Amino acid sequence: MVKNTLPALFCMLLACSPASAKVTLPRLIGDGMVLQRNTKVKIWGWADAGEKVTVQFIG
């Protein structure tokens, strides 16, 4: 189920940010990514200084 929600998550993350912001995620994060249930997950990436970035997982 998580595999199917990741592309939508990243599209929403990028679509909700202002047009001037540049958010970049590492190649490791993307389609086919496997996350372990009931563990903390660190998500990282790069953005403009002071840019507010929010990550949400569905379910």
N, CA, C and O atoms as a GROMACS GRO file, in nm:
protein
  236
    1MET      N    1   0.082  -0.119   0.000
    1MET     CA    2   0.000   0.000   0.000
    1MET      C    3   0.086   0.126   0.000
    1MET      O    4   0.053   0.223  -0.068
    2VAL      N    5   0.197   0.126   0.076
    2VAL     CA    6   0.285   0.243   0.081
    2VAL      C    7   0.346   0.268  -0.056
    2VAL      O    8   0.362   0.384  -0.095
    3LYS      N    9   0.379   0.164  -0.128
    3LYS     CA   10   0.441   0.179  -0.259
    3LYS      C   11   0.351   0.259  -0.353
    3LYS      O   12   0.400   0.341  -0.430
    4ASN      N   13   0.222   0.238  -0.347
    4ASN     CA   14   0.129   0.308  -0.435
    4ASN      C   15   0.107   0.453  -0.395
    4ASN      O   16   0.068   0.534  -0.479
    5THR      N   17   0.131   0.488  -0.270
    5THR     CA   18   0.106   0.624  -0.224
    5THR      C   19   0.228   0.715  -0.239
    5THR      O   20   0.213   0.837  -0.237
    6LEU      N   21   0.348   0.660  -0.254
    6LEU     CA   22   0.467   0.743  -0.262
    6LEU      C   23   0.467   0.837  -0.382
    6LEU      O   24   0.497   0.955  -0.364
    7PRO      N   25   0.434   0.792  -0.503
    7PRO     CA   26   0.433   0.888  -0.614
    7PRO      C   27   0.335   1.003  -0.591
    7PRO      O   28   0.366   1.118  -0.622
    8ALA      N   29   0.219   0.973  -0.536
    8ALA     CA   30   0.121   1.078  -0.508
    8ALA      C   31   0.173   1.172  -0.401
    8ALA      O   32   0.152   1.293  -0.409
    9LEU      N   33   0.240   1.118  -0.300
    9LEU     CA   34   0.297   1.200  -0.193
    9LEU      C   35   0.396   1.301  -0.248
    9LEU      O   36   0.389   1.420  -0.214
   10PHE      N   37   0.486   1.257  -0.333
   10PHE     CA   38   0.589   1.347  -0.384
   10PHE      C   39   0.531   1.446  -0.484
   10PHE      O   40   0.578   1.560  -0.492
   11CYS      N   41   0.432   1.407  -0.559
   11CYS     CA   42   0.365   1.502  -0.650
   11CYS      C   43   0.296   1.611  -0.570
   11CYS      O   44   0.302   1.729  -0.606
   12MET      N   45   0.230   1.572  -0.461
   12MET     CA   46   0.163   1.672  -0.377
   12MET      C   47   0.265   1.763  -0.311
   12MET      O   48   0.244   1.884  -0.301
   13LEU      N   49   0.376   1.705  -0.266
   13LEU     CA   50   0.480   1.783  -0.202
   13LEU      C   51   0.534   1.889  -0.296
   13LEU      O   52   0.551   2.005  -0.258
   14LEU      N   53   0.560   1.852  -0.418
   14LEU     CA   54   0.614   1.946  -0.516
   14LEU      C   55   0.509   2.042  -0.567
   14LEU      O   56   0.540   2.159  -0.592
   15ALA      N   57   0.386   1.998  -0.582
   15ALA     CA   58   0.280   2.084  -0.634
   15ALA      C   59   0.236   2.189  -0.534
   15ALA      O   60   0.193   2.298  -0.573
   16CYS      N   61   0.245   2.160  -0.406
   16CYS     CA   62   0.200   2.254  -0.303
   16CYS      C   63   0.301   2.363  -0.273
   16CYS      O   64   0.268   2.462  -0.208
   17SER      N   65   0.423   2.347  -0.320
   17SER     CA   66   0.525   2.447  -0.291
   17SER      C   67   0.516   2.561  -0.392
   17SER      O   68   0.472   2.541  -0.505
   18PRO      N   69   0.559   2.681  -0.353
   18PRO     CA   70   0.556   2.794  -0.445
   18PRO      C   71   0.641   2.767  -0.569
   18PRO      O   72   0.734   2.687  -0.565
   19ALA      N   73   0.608   2.834  -0.678
   19ALA     CA   74   0.677   2.810  -0.805
   19ALA      C   75   0.825   2.841  -0.797
   19ALA      O   76   0.904   2.781  -0.870
   20SER      N   77   0.866   2.933  -0.709
   20SER     CA   78   1.007   2.970  -0.701
   20SER      C   79   1.090   2.871  -0.621
   20SER      O   80   1.213   2.872  -0.630
   21ALA      N   81   1.026   2.786  -0.544
   21ALA     CA   82   1.099   2.690  -0.460
   21ALA      C   83   1.150   2.574  -0.544
   21ALA      O   84   1.084   2.531  -0.639
   22LYS      N   85   1.267   2.526  -0.508
   22LYS     CA   86   1.322   2.410  -0.576
   22LYS      C   87   1.350   2.303  -0.470
   22LYS      O   88   1.445   2.315  -0.393
   23VAL      N   89   1.267   2.201  -0.468
   23VAL     CA   90   1.284   2.091  -0.374
   23VAL      C   91   1.338   1.972  -0.451
   23VAL      O   92   1.282   1.933  -0.553
   24THR      N   93   1.446   1.915  -0.401
   24THR     CA   94   1.509   1.801  -0.467
   24THR      C   95   1.519   1.686  -0.368
   24THR      O   96   1.564   1.705  -0.255
   25LEU      N   97   1.478   1.569  -0.412
   25LEU     CA   98   1.487   1.449  -0.329
   25LEU      C   99   1.598   1.360  -0.382
   25LEU      O  100   1.626   1.360  -0.502
   26PRO      N  101   1.664   1.282  -0.295
   26PRO     CA  102   1.768   1.192  -0.342
   26PRO      C  103   1.711   1.080  -0.430
   26PRO      O  104   1.593   1.049  -0.421
   27ARG      N  105   1.793   1.023  -0.514
   27ARG     CA  106   1.748   0.918  -0.606
   27ARG      C  107   1.695   0.795  -0.532
   27ARG      O  108   1.615   0.719  -0.587
   28LEU      N  109   1.740   0.776  -0.409
   28LEU     CA  110   1.696   0.662  -0.328
   28LEU      C  111   1.546   0.668  -0.299
   28LEU      O  112   1.482   0.564  -0.285
   29ILE      N  113   1.491   0.788  -0.291
   29ILE     CA  114   1.350   0.806  -0.258
   29ILE      C  115   1.270   0.814  -0.388
   29ILE      O  116   1.292   0.904  -0.469
   30GLY      N  117   1.177   0.719  -0.408
   30GLY     CA  118   1.097   0.722  -0.529
   30GLY      C  119   1.013   0.596  -0.544
   30GLY      O  120   0.991   0.523  -0.448
   31ASP      N  121   0.966   0.573  -0.666
   31ASP     CA  122   0.884   0.456  -0.695
   31ASP      C  123   0.960   0.328  -0.660
   31ASP      O  124   1.080   0.318  -0.685
   32GLY      N  125   0.892   0.234  -0.604
   32GLY     CA  126   0.953   0.106  -0.569
   32GLY      C  127   1.023   0.108  -0.434
   32GLY      O  128   1.079   0.007  -0.392
   33MET      N  129   1.019   0.221  -0.367
   33MET     CA  130   1.082   0.232  -0.236
   33MET      C  131   1.004   0.148  -0.137
   33MET      O  132   0.881   0.146  -0.138
   34VAL      N  133   1.075   0.077  -0.051
   34VAL     CA  134   1.012  -0.008   0.050
   34VAL      C  135   1.040   0.050   0.187
   34VAL      O  136   1.155   0.078   0.222
   35LEU      N  137   0.934   0.069   0.264
   35LEU     CA  138   0.947   0.119   0.401
   35LEU      C  139   0.904   0.011   0.498
   35LEU      O  140   0.808  -0.062   0.472
   36GLN      N  141   0.975   0.002   0.610
   36GLN     CA  142   0.938  -0.097   0.709
   36GLN      C  143   0.829  -0.041   0.800
   36GLN      O  144   0.835   0.074   0.843
   37ARG      N  145   0.732  -0.122   0.827
   37ARG     CA  146   0.619  -0.084   0.911
   37ARG      C  147   0.665  -0.062   1.055
   37ARG      O  148   0.756  -0.130   1.104
   38ASN      N  149   0.599   0.034   1.124
   38ASN     CA  150   0.620   0.061   1.266
   38ASN      C  151   0.762   0.101   1.302
   38ASN      O  152   0.809   0.070   1.411
   39THR      N  153   0.831   0.168   1.213
   39THR     CA  154   0.964   0.221   1.242
   39THR      C  155   0.969   0.368   1.199
   39THR      O  156   0.891   0.411   1.115
   40LYS      N  157   1.060   0.443   1.259
   40LYS     CA  158   1.079   0.581   1.220
   40LYS      C  159   1.152   0.584   1.086
   40LYS      O  160   1.244   0.505   1.062
   41VAL      N  161   1.112   0.676   1.000
   41VAL     CA  162   1.171   0.688   0.867
   41VAL      C  163   1.227   0.829   0.852
   41VAL      O  164   1.156   0.927   0.877
   42LYS      N  165   1.352   0.839   0.812
   42LYS     CA  166   1.412   0.969   0.787
   42LYS      C  167   1.402   0.998   0.638
   42LYS      O  168   1.451   0.922   0.555
   43ILE      N  169   1.338   1.109   0.605
   43ILE     CA  170   1.326   1.154   0.467
   43ILE      C  171   1.408   1.282   0.456
   43ILE      O  172   1.393   1.373   0.538
   44TRP      N  173   1.494   1.289   0.358
   44TRP     CA  174   1.580   1.406   0.342
   44TRP      C  175   1.577   1.453   0.198
   44TRP      O  176   1.529   1.385   0.108
   45GLY      N  177   1.629   1.571   0.180
   45GLY     CA  178   1.635   1.630   0.048
   45GLY      C  179   1.693   1.768   0.058
   45GLY      O  180   1.751   1.805   0.160
   46TRP      N  181   1.678   1.845  -0.047
   46TRP     CA  182   1.736   1.978  -0.052
   46TRP      C  183   1.631   2.078  -0.096
   46TRP      O  184   1.545   2.047  -0.179
   47ALA      N  185   1.637   2.198  -0.038
   47ALA     CA  186   1.543   2.305  -0.073
   47ALA      C  187   1.614   2.438  -0.052
   47ALA      O  188   1.723   2.444   0.005
   48ASP      N  189   1.550   2.544  -0.097
   48ASP     CA  190   1.605   2.677  -0.075
   48ASP      C  191   1.610   2.706   0.075
   48ASP      O  192   1.528   2.655   0.152
   49ALA      N  193   1.707   2.787   0.115
   49ALA     CA  194   1.720   2.824   0.256
   49ALA      C  195   1.590   2.888   0.306
   49ALA      O  196   1.534   2.975   0.239
   50GLY      N  197   1.543   2.843   0.422
   50GLY     CA  198   1.421   2.897   0.480
   50GLY      C  199   1.293   2.839   0.423
   50GLY      O  200   1.184   2.875   0.467
   51GLU      N  201   1.303   2.750   0.326
   51GLU     CA  202   1.185   2.689   0.264
   51GLU      C  203   1.120   2.593   0.363
   51GLU      O  204   1.189   2.512   0.426
   52LYS      N  205   0.988   2.600   0.378
   52LYS     CA  206   0.915   2.510   0.464
   52LYS      C  207   0.871   2.389   0.382
   52LYS      O  208   0.803   2.403   0.280
   53VAL      N  209   0.910   2.271   0.428
   53VAL     CA  210   0.876   2.147   0.358
   53VAL      C  211   0.804   2.055   0.456
   53VAL      O  212   0.851   2.036   0.568
   54THR      N  213   0.692   1.998   0.414
   54THR     CA  214   0.615   1.906   0.497
   54THR      C  215   0.602   1.772   0.424
   54THR      O  216   0.570   1.768   0.305
   55VAL      N  217   0.626   1.664   0.497
   55VAL     CA  218   0.612   1.530   0.440
   55VAL      C  219   0.504   1.458   0.518
   55VAL      O  220   0.507   1.454   0.641
   56GLN      N  221   0.407   1.401   0.446
   56GLN     CA  222   0.298   1.325   0.507
   56GLN      C  223   0.283   1.192   0.435
   56GLN      O  224   0.294   1.184   0.313
   57PHE      N  225   0.258   1.089   0.513
   57PHE     CA  226   0.231   0.957   0.457
   57PHE      C  227   0.083   0.927   0.479
   57PHE      O  228   0.029   0.955   0.585
   58ILE      N  229   0.021   0.871   0.379
   58ILE     CA  230  -0.119   0.832   0.391
   58ILE      C  231  -0.122   0.693   0.453
   58ILE      O  232  -0.063   0.599   0.399
   59GLY      N  233  -0.191   0.680   0.565
   59GLY     CA  234  -0.200   0.550   0.632
   59GLY      C  235  -0.076   0.524   0.709
   59GLY      O  236  -0.065   0.419   0.772
   0.00000   0.00000   0.00000
